[in-house]
């Protein structure tokens, strides 16, 4: 991913050395859509007056190029194309027995042509268009001399009923919600999308916009916010469903509640992994976090289930925790290691689309590692606490000067029994 970004940035710098390229875009993979596309922040400029919106879009482009992480800014409205337009005089048309529709149809048929017949050959049909030769329809003077006929068959030249002028017009007019728009797209490289959008909002706030012009953020950022909301709702729903399943399995509300405390460790691990790898919080990384809900909860279920079994066998709470940690820690570490090792190629792999899947693998690795380490540390501390209490009571018994060996063994067993009764 880093090499691709470097190549794109170098190509953009090289293209700046060619002034004949008024507009140039560097697109990865030959398409501006798909998984390999670069992230972009789109700003939609709404307004009816195209001259005003073009001016606002140009100013916004200049300011966005100064934002850190923005390597290229494109305006959706293409360059204006020169064209001939005829301004008819309605009064003159009426004097010659014509109207706008008739005059327009005559002019269009002479310039663009009218389908007079069809040519058929080997089962295929081709339109036969009849129009003026290029030398009679490509210059301003030739257009002014085109003849228009009224219903009585009388002819009149275009220059007698109107005026032919040369103007510049956009090839297409974009509309959204029945309003004219022009989109300013900032291509991002090496910076989070949210930071660029925040900087763009500051630029818009400083601009003196006309009253009829408004600017809205759309594109990747809008889609990202919608995805974040959907994934947040999905995460809450998954947590509720997992809690219900565990409550039905354990026939208790306490054990599922305890198991759910492993989720904060997992999410903190996700944020730590993204921070240390200089990755952004994206849709794919959130998807990896949602995957962790089921993986981390599975490890907790294995431990809590064995702790419950030890309690049913008569062990104290602390002894049950230590026993379950010793017995089930190895399976938990093995399953964690297999998942982490399986995600490493996805996290560090290159190739097309790797920048999309890498954050998800990094999130899973970080969350699962931190969660497993925290659980393992808890069980080791419990084992140390148990050993410390036993040794402390043994030392206190030795200080009481009961020196007989058999008596000491009996006292030790009594002490262990008292500890077991204490934590039962």
C-alpha positions in Angstrom: 0.0 0.0 0.0 2.8 2.4 0.9 4.6 1.9 -2.4 1.4 2.4 -4.4 0.8 5.7 -2.6 4.3 6.8 -3.3 4.0 6.0 -7.0 0.8 7.9 -7.3 2.2 10.9 -5.5 5.3 11.0 -7.7 3.1 10.7 -10.9 1.1 13.7 -9.8 4.3 15.7 -9.2 5.6 14.7 -12.6 2.4 15.7 -14.3 2.6 19.2 -12.9 5.6 19.8 -15.1 3.4 19.6 -18.2 1.4 22.9 -18.5 -0.5 21.6 -21.5 -2.3 19.2 -19.2 -5.0 21.4 -17.8 -6.6 18.5 -16.1 -5.0 15.2 -15.1 -6.1 12.4 -12.8 -4.1 9.5 -11.4 -6.5 6.6 -10.8 -5.4 3.3 -9.2 -6.3 0.2 -11.2 -7.8 2.2 -14.1 -11.1 2.8 -12.3 -12.3 5.3 -9.7 -14.6 2.7 -8.2 -14.1 -0.6 -6.4 -11.9 -1.8 -3.6 -8.7 -0.4 -4.9 -10.0 3.2 -5.2 -8.5 5.9 -3.1 -10.5 7.6 -0.4 -12.0 10.9 -1.3 -13.9 13.7 0.4 -16.7 15.0 -1.8 -18.1 18.5 -1.3 -21.4 19.2 -3.3 -21.9 22.9 -4.2 -25.6 23.6 -4.8 -26.7 26.7 -6.7 -28.7 27.6 -9.9 -26.3 30.3 -11.3 -23.5 28.2 -12.9 -21.1 31.1 -13.0 -21.4 31.6 -9.2 -21.1 27.9 -8.4 -18.0 27.6 -10.7 -16.3 30.4 -8.8 -17.1 28.8 -5.4 -15.9 25.4 -6.6 -12.6 27.0 -7.9 -12.0 28.8 -4.6 -12.8 25.6 -2.6 -10.4 23.6 -4.8 -7.6 26.1 -4.1 -8.1 25.9 -0.3 -8.4 22.1 -0.2 -5.1 21.7 -2.0 -3.5 23.4 1.1 -4.9 20.8 3.5 -2.5 18.1 4.7 -3.1 14.8 3.1 -5.0 16.1 0.0 -2.9 15.3 -3.1 -5.5 16.0 -5.8 -8.7 17.9 -6.2 -11.1 17.4 -9.1 -14.2 19.3 -10.1 -17.0 17.2 -11.6 -18.2 20.0 -14.1 -16.2 19.6 -17.3 -14.7 22.5 -19.2 -17.2 24.7 -21.1 -17.5 23.9 -24.8 -18.0 26.6 -27.4 -21.3 26.3 -29.3 -23.5 28.3 -31.6 -26.9 29.4 -30.2 -29.7 31.2 -32.1 -31.8 33.8 -30.3 -35.1 34.0 -32.2 -37.2 37.1 -32.2 -40.8 36.1 -31.5 -42.3 39.1 -33.2 -40.3 38.6 -36.4 -41.2 34.9 -36.4 -44.9 35.8 -36.1 -44.6 38.4 -39.0 -43.3 35.5 -41.2 -45.9 33.0 -40.0 -43.5 31.0 -37.9 -43.2 30.0 -34.3 -40.3 28.8 -32.1 -41.1 25.1 -32.6 -41.2 25.2 -36.4 -38.1 27.3 -36.6 -36.2 25.2 -34.2 -37.1 21.9 -36.0 -36.0 23.3 -39.4 -32.7 24.5 -37.9 -32.1 21.2 -36.1 -32.8 19.1 -39.2 -30.4 21.2 -41.4 -27.6 20.9 -38.8 -28.0 17.6 -37.1 -30.0 15.9 -39.9 -33.3 14.2 -40.2 -33.9 10.4 -40.8 -35.3 10.3 -44.4 -35.2 6.5 -44.9 -33.5 3.3 -43.8 -30.9 1.2 -45.6 -31.2 -2.6 -45.2 -28.4 -5.0 -45.9 -28.0 -8.6 -44.7 -30.8 -8.2 -42.2 -29.4 -5.0 -40.6 -31.0 -1.6 -40.8 -29.1 1.7 -41.0 -30.6 5.2 -40.7 -30.2 7.5 -43.7 -29.8 11.1 -42.4 -30.2 14.1 -44.7 -28.5 17.3 -43.7 -26.4 20.2 -45.0 -22.9 19.6 -46.0 -20.3 20.7 -43.4 -19.3 23.9 -45.2 -22.9 25.1 -45.0 -23.5 24.4 -41.3 -20.2 24.9 -39.4 -19.6 28.6 -39.5 -21.6 31.5 -38.1 -22.3 33.0 -41.5 -23.5 29.7 -42.9 -26.0 29.3 -40.0 -27.3 32.7 -40.6 -28.1 31.9 -44.2 -30.1 28.7 -43.5 -33.6 29.0 -45.0 -36.7 28.3 -43.0 -40.1 27.8 -44.7 -43.5 28.6 -43.3 -46.8 26.9 -44.0 -47.3 28.9 -47.2 -43.9 27.7 -48.5 -42.3 31.1 -48.1 -38.7 31.1 -47.1 -36.8 33.3 -44.7 -33.2 33.3 -43.5 -32.3 32.7 -39.9 -30.6 36.1 -39.7 -33.9 37.8 -40.6 -35.8 36.3 -37.6 -33.0 35.9 -35.1 -29.4 36.3 -34.1 -26.7 33.6 -34.1 -24.2 34.0 -31.3 -21.3 32.0 -30.0 -21.4 31.0 -26.3 -19.8 28.6 -23.9 -21.8 26.0 -22.2 -21.1 22.9 -20.0 -21.4 19.5 -21.7 -23.7 18.3 -18.9 -25.6 19.9 -16.1 -25.6 17.7 -12.9 -28.7 17.8 -10.7 -29.5 16.3 -7.3 -32.9 16.7 -5.6 -33.9 18.9 -8.6 -31.1 21.3 -7.9 -28.0 22.1 -9.9 -24.8 20.9 -8.3 -21.1 20.7 -8.9 -19.0 18.2 -6.9 -15.5 19.0 -5.6 -13.6 15.8 -4.8 -10.5 15.8 -2.7 -8.3 12.7 -3.2 -6.7 11.7 0.1 -3.3 10.1 0.6 -1.7 9.4 3.9 -4.4 11.1 6.1 -7.6 10.0 7.8 -10.8 10.8 6.0 -12.3 12.4 9.1 -9.4 14.8 9.5 -9.6 16.0 5.9 -13.4 16.5 6.2 -12.9 18.5 9.4 -10.3 20.7 7.7 -12.7 21.1 4.7 -15.5 22.2 7.1 -13.2 24.9 8.5 -12.4 26.1 5.0 -16.1 26.3 4.1 -16.8 28.3 7.3 -14.2 30.8 6.4 -15.6 31.3 2.8 -17.9 34.1 2.0 -20.7 32.2 0.2 -23.5 33.9 -1.7 -27.0 33.4 -0.2 -28.2 31.1 -3.0 -25.2 28.7 -2.7 -24.9 25.9 -0.2 -22.2 23.3 0.3 -22.8 19.8 1.7 -20.5 16.8 2.4 -21.2 13.6 0.6 -19.5 10.7 -1.0 -17.2 8.4 1.0 -17.6 10.3 4.3 -21.4 10.2 4.1 -21.2 6.5 3.3 -18.8 5.9 6.2 -21.0 7.7 8.7 -24.0 5.6 7.6 -21.9 2.4 7.9 -20.7 3.4 11.4 -24.2 3.8 12.6 -25.3 0.5 11.1 -22.3 -1.3 12.6 -23.0 0.3 16.0 -26.5 -1.0 15.9 -25.3 -4.4 14.8 -22.8 -4.6 17.7 -25.4 -3.8 20.3 -27.8 -6.4 18.8 -25.0 -9.0 18.8 -24.1 -8.3 22.4 -27.8 -8.7 23.4 -28.2 -11.9 21.5 -25.0 -13.4 22.9 -26.1 -12.5 26.4 -29.4 -14.2 25.9 -27.8 -17.3 24.6 -25.3 -17.5 27.5 -28.1 -16.8 30.1 -30.1 -19.7 28.6 -27.0 -21.9 28.7 -25.8 -21.2 32.2 -29.4 -20.7 33.6 -28.1 -17.6 35.3 -27.7 -13.9 34.7 -24.5 -13.6 36.8 -22.2 -15.7 34.7 -23.0 -14.0 31.4 -22.5 -10.7 33.0 -19.1 -11.7 34.2 -18.1 -13.0 30.8 -19.1 -9.7 29.1 -16.4 -8.0 31.1 -13.9 -9.5 28.6 -15.3 -7.2 25.9 -13.8 -3.9 27.1 -10.3 -5.5 27.1 -10.9 -6.6 23.5 -12.0 -3.2 22.3 -9.1 -1.5 24.1 -6.8 -3.9 22.3 -8.3 -2.9 19.0 -7.7 0.8 19.6 -4.1 0.1 20.8 -3.3 -2.1 17.7 -4.7 0.5 15.3 -2.7 3.3 17.1 0.6 1.4 17.0 0.2 0.4 13.4 -0.8 3.9 12.3 -4.1 2.6 10.9 -7.4 4.4 10.9 -10.7 3.4 12.4 -12.6 2.3 9.3 -15.5 0.1 8.5 -13.3 -2.9 8.1 -11.6 -2.4 11.5 -15.1 -2.0 13.2 -16.1 -5.2 11.4 -13.1 -6.9 13.0 -14.2 -5.6 16.4 -17.6 -7.1 15.9 -16.0 -10.4 15.1 -14.2 -10.2 18.4 -17.4 -10.3 20.4 -18.0 -13.9 19.5 -14.3 -15.0 19.7 -13.6 -13.4 23.1 -16.9 -14.5 24.6 -16.0 -18.1 23.6 -12.9 -18.0 25.7 -14.8 -16.7 28.6 -17.4 -19.4 28.3 -14.7 -22.1 28.4 -13.3 -20.7 31.7 -16.5 -19.9 33.4 -18.0 -23.3 32.5 -15.1 -25.2 34.1 -15.2 -22.9 37.2 -18.8 -23.8 37.6 -18.0 -27.5 37.4 -15.3 -27.1 40.1 -17.7 -25.4 42.3 -20.2 -28.2 41.9 -17.4 -30.6 43.0 -17.1 -28.8 46.3 -14.1 -26.5 45.7 -13.9 -23.0 47.0 -14.3 -20.0 44.7 -10.6 -19.2 44.6 -9.5 -22.8 44.2 -12.1 -23.2 41.4 -10.7 -20.2 39.6 -7.1 -21.4 39.9 -8.0 -24.9 38.9 -10.0 -23.7 35.9 -7.1 -21.4 34.9 -4.6 -24.2 35.0 -6.8 -26.6 33.1 -8.3 -24.4 30.5 -5.6 -21.8 30.0 -3.7 -24.0 27.5 -6.8 -24.5 25.2 -7.6 -20.8 25.3 -4.0 -19.9 24.4 -3.9 -22.5 21.6 -7.1 -21.2 20.0 -6.0 -17.6 20.4 -2.6 -18.4 18.8 -4.2 -20.1 15.8 -6.5 -17.2 15.2 -3.7 -14.6 15.6 -1.3 -16.5 13.4 -4.0 -17.0 10.7 -4.6 -13.2 10.6 -1.0 -12.2 10.3 -0.7 -12.8 6.5 -3.8 -10.7 6.0 -2.4 -7.9 8.3 1.0 -7.6 6.6 0.2 -8.9 3.1 0.4 -6.7 0.1 -1.3 -6.7 -3.3 -4.5 -5.2 -4.6 -7.1 -4.7 -1.9 -4.7 -5.3 1.0 -5.3 -1.8 2.3 -9.0 -2.7 2.7 -8.6 -6.0 4.6 -5.5 -5.2 6.7 -7.3 -3.0 9.3 -9.7 -5.9 10.0 -6.9 -8.3 10.7 -5.0 -5.8 12.8 -8.1 -5.2 14.9 -8.7 -8.9 15.5 -5.1 -9.5 16.4 -4.9 -6.6 18.8 -8.2 -7.2 20.5 -7.7 -11.0 20.9 -4.2 -10.6 22.2 -4.9 -8.0 24.9 -8.1 -9.8 26.0 -6.2 -13.1 26.4 -3.3 -11.6 28.2 -5.5 -9.8 30.7 -7.5 -13.0 31.4 -4.3 -15.0 31.8 -2.8 -12.4 34.2 -6.0 -12.5 36.3 -5.7 -16.2 36.8 -2.0 -16.0 37.6 -2.6 -13.4 40.3 -5.3 -15.6 41.8 -2.9 -18.5 42.0 -0.3 -16.3 43.6 -2.9 -15.1 46.1 -3.9 -18.6 47.0 -0.2 -19.7 47.5 0.5 -16.6 49.6 -2.4 -17.2 52.0 -1.3 -20.8 52.6 2.3 -19.9 53.3 1.3 -17.1 55.6 -0.9 -19.3 57.7 1.8 -22.0 57.8 4.3 -19.5 59.1 1.9 -18.3 61.7 1.5 -21.8 62.9 5.2 -22.4 63.0 5.6 -19.3 65.2 3.2 -21.0 67.7 6.0 -23.5 68.4 4.1 -26.7 67.5 7.3 -28.5 66.4 6.1 -32.1 66.0 6.1 -33.3 62.4 2.9 -35.2 62.5 1.1 -32.4 64.3 2.4 -29.9 61.7 1.0 -32.0 58.8 -2.3 -32.2 60.5 -2.3 -28.5 61.1 -1.5 -27.9 57.5 -4.5 -29.9 56.4 -6.6 -28.0 58.8 -5.4 -24.7 57.4 -6.3 -25.8 53.9 -9.7 -26.9 55.0 -10.3 -23.5 56.7 -9.2 -21.7 53.5 -11.6 -23.8 51.5 -14.5 -23.1 53.9 -13.6 -19.4 53.9 -13.9 -19.1 50.1 -16.7 -21.5 49.6 
